[in-house]
């Protein structure tokens, strides 16, 4: 949670879509279609790459970044658009996701990498995203004025409030929406072709079906148990059951592009490079445990209402009420102390009206309300705002929703803002993947007990080792645990 002020701007992309459409040749099929020009693709991709980097951190592992780029560039050179300047970026996000922007910008999260076990798995996902670029799927969507934003709202808060919707979009982060079944299948086919041309076995893409489908099954069951919507990877195989014969057919057909005399062996490099990779939330962005939030670098503790679902992104920290009708969000500004908090909030928020001070352990905390008018409905909506200052840090907390938040609920969150206590420092530490060699007698249950996981420990260890739902390790097998 680094709290940058700028989120991806929906209206900016919408304006780019106007007047930039035209006829372009599909490099895969050779057909002429209605789509953005290649210059538009490249320029738009560069622009929105910078916006993605404001929404996400790049994962701080240069060797792993180089590894991803090397795989991606090799496959891009074998693609239908070898001269396109592709860029491959590993994002520091626990989300199980991958996506591509027009112009050759491809993103993989470390969250999805945690569920892979060899290089060909990564190559399959990268190849699928290259397929979206070479198939000009993003450009076609833009030409049809369907690409309204590069970041989709992953949090549904059904209040009809424009301001609350904007906040929930920021909470959701820059997760790309998927394509239709036809385009996803085309990307599956192209991805299989590209990995085969680089002498990976196309059948290894079918292995990824099981890995991601098992993760999806677990994720859906977990989301249902927690009373929320499942947010999963949109792409590779997302529109197909794992036993889809048509999908398996297009993948197996790619075998003809492979030089079987020069197979790429699994030398274990992928696993070695993911040894030590962050798992789950990143320590640099803060750790969520239930309704409590711990940030080591900021020396920050925040507690949201019991039962609320906490969402943490690089742009905002917040929590949503169980019925999805109310939201409390928190942002951080850098200020020059001493700061006059009421004057600061009045300048920052038009319509701010000062309320009572709030007792906290920090320097000062003030509260107030703000009235905003929804530009679409014309309705006025009041929100609560409080600000807690500490040296040059200002934590700004906003409560908004279908109806004004109860005062005590909102103020309890404001009052909870404080520094970490010594016994909480461990709770603010991130988790990492560690490779161990299974010994005789080791079971998933015993390995899960060695792992630093709060819940669903056995299921998570099975998932990241492709042993879900009931597999067990064999002696000598390299196994990922979480510490």
Beta strands, then each sheet from edge to edge (+ up, - down):
strand 1: 21-25
strand 2: 32-36
strand 3: 87-91
strand 4: 98-101
strand 5: 105-109
strand 6: 278-279
strand 7: 287-289
strand 8: 292-295
strand 9: 300-303
strand 10: 309-312
strand 11: 317-320
strand 12: 326-334
strand 13: 352-357
strand 14: 364-373
strand 15: 380-390
strand 16: 393-401
strand 17: 431-437
strand 18: 478-482
sheet 1: 1+ 2-
sheet 2: 3+ 5+ 4-
sheet 3: 6+ 17- 18+
sheet 4: 7+ 8- 9+
sheet 5: 10+ 11- 12+ 16- 15+ 14- 13+
end
